[in-house]
């Protein structure tokens, strides 16, 4: 019986995914446009654009990831526009990205498991509902100089599977 309980606990801990928050950051997302190697457009509406963007980090002489993945949001306005970028971390590749539901997205990235000494795919489930509501709620009252837009910050929740 003890072995069965231990086995169940190990299986649950191995298959349980965990969620973490990622705050928007303009500094980490700044990049030379020539280093953008992939763009997955998830939403392209007048009131919202959502993308997964992949930036190449250059070559590596060891088993270090050579790309960086980002989730981005953009709301185009007449007198001001608001954007946010979220660093999803270093990867070897982004294999796919799709919209699951309103504000929910999934992307499959390739990482290296140093303990198992092999490459493996990780599915990142992005919950951006709160961030989308926040970015769409930015109101500058017809002002060209808009601190609410210029200083916009929010966060997303990411679960790894």
C-alpha positions in Angstrom: 0.0 0.0 0.0 2.8 2.4 0.8 4.4 1.7 -2.6 1.1 2.5 -4.3 0.7 5.8 -2.4 4.4 6.7 -3.2 3.9 5.8 -6.9 0.7 7.9 -7.1 2.5 10.9 -5.5 5.4 10.6 -7.9 3.1 10.4 -10.9 1.0 13.4 -9.8 4.1 15.5 -9.1 5.6 14.6 -12.5 2.5 15.5 -14.4 1.3 18.5 -12.4 1.9 21.8 -14.1 2.6 25.0 -12.2 1.7 28.5 -12.9 3.8 31.6 -12.6 3.3 35.3 -13.3 5.3 37.2 -15.8 5.3 41.0 -15.6 5.5 43.2 -18.7 8.9 44.7 -19.4 9.9 47.0 -22.2 13.6 46.8 -21.5 13.9 43.0 -21.8 11.8 43.0 -25.0 13.8 45.7 -26.9 15.5 44.1 -29.8 17.1 44.7 -33.1 14.3 44.0 -35.7 16.8 42.0 -37.8 17.0 39.4 -34.9 13.3 38.6 -35.1 13.2 35.1 -36.7 9.5 34.1 -36.1 6.2 35.8 -35.5 3.1 33.9 -34.7 0.1 36.2 -35.0 -2.6 35.1 -32.5 -5.1 38.0 -32.7 -5.2 40.7 -35.3 -8.2 43.0 -34.6 -8.4 46.8 -34.5 -8.8 46.7 -30.7 -6.1 44.1 -30.0 -3.0 42.5 -31.6 -1.5 39.5 -29.8 1.7 37.7 -31.0 4.4 35.3 -30.0 7.7 36.8 -31.1 11.0 34.8 -31.4 14.3 36.7 -31.2 17.6 35.1 -32.1 20.2 35.5 -29.4 23.2 34.5 -31.6 25.2 31.3 -31.7 26.3 29.1 -28.8 29.4 27.0 -28.3 27.6 24.8 -25.8 24.0 23.6 -25.1 22.6 27.0 -24.4 19.4 28.2 -25.9 19.9 30.5 -28.9 16.5 32.1 -29.0 14.2 34.1 -26.7 10.4 33.9 -26.8 8.0 36.8 -26.0 4.3 37.2 -25.8 3.2 40.7 -26.9 0.0 42.8 -26.8 -0.7 45.9 -28.8 -3.7 48.2 -28.9 -3.6 50.8 -31.6 -5.1 54.2 -30.8 -5.7 57.3 -32.8 -3.8 59.6 -30.5 -1.8 57.0 -28.4 -1.1 53.3 -28.7 -0.4 51.0 -25.8 1.7 47.9 -25.8 3.2 45.2 -23.5 5.8 42.5 -23.9 6.3 39.5 -21.7 9.5 37.5 -21.7 8.7 33.8 -21.9 12.3 32.8 -21.5 15.2 31.2 -23.5 14.3 28.4 -25.9 15.9 26.4 -28.7 12.9 26.8 -30.9 9.2 27.8 -30.9 7.3 25.0 -32.7 3.8 26.4 -32.7 1.4 28.9 -31.2 -2.3 29.2 -31.2 -5.3 30.9 -29.6 -7.3 28.5 -27.4 -10.0 30.9 -26.2 -10.5 34.6 -25.5 -7.3 35.6 -23.7 -5.9 32.1 -23.5 -3.0 31.0 -25.8 -0.7 28.0 -26.1 2.8 27.8 -27.5 5.1 24.8 -27.8 8.7 25.5 -27.2 11.8 23.3 -27.4 14.0 23.2 -24.3 16.9 21.1 -23.2 16.6 18.9 -20.1 20.1 18.8 -18.7 19.2 16.0 -16.1 17.8 13.7 -18.8 20.4 14.9 -21.4 17.9 15.4 -24.2 15.7 18.0 -25.9 12.0 18.0 -25.1 8.9 20.1 -25.9 7.2 22.2 -23.3 3.7 23.6 -23.8 3.3 27.1 -22.3 -0.4 28.0 -21.6 -0.7 31.7 -21.4 -3.6 33.3 -19.5 -3.6 36.9 -20.7 -7.3 37.7 -19.8 -6.3 40.1 -17.0 -3.6 41.8 -19.2 -6.0 42.2 -22.1 -8.7 43.8 -20.0 -6.1 46.1 -18.5 -4.6 47.2 -21.8 -8.0 47.8 -23.4 -9.1 49.8 -20.3 -6.3 52.4 -20.8 -8.1 55.8 -21.2 -6.2 58.9 -21.9 -9.2 61.2 -22.4 -8.2 62.4 -25.8 -4.7 63.5 -24.6 -1.6 63.0 -26.8 0.7 62.8 -23.8 -0.7 59.8 -21.9 1.2 58.5 -18.8 -1.3 55.7 -18.4 -0.2 54.4 -21.9 3.4 55.3 -21.7 3.9 53.7 -18.3 1.5 50.8 -18.8 2.4 47.6 -16.9 0.5 44.4 -16.3 1.2 40.6 -16.0 0.2 37.3 -17.5 0.0 33.9 -16.0 1.9 31.0 -17.6 1.5 27.3 -16.9 4.0 24.8 -18.2 2.9 21.3 -19.3 
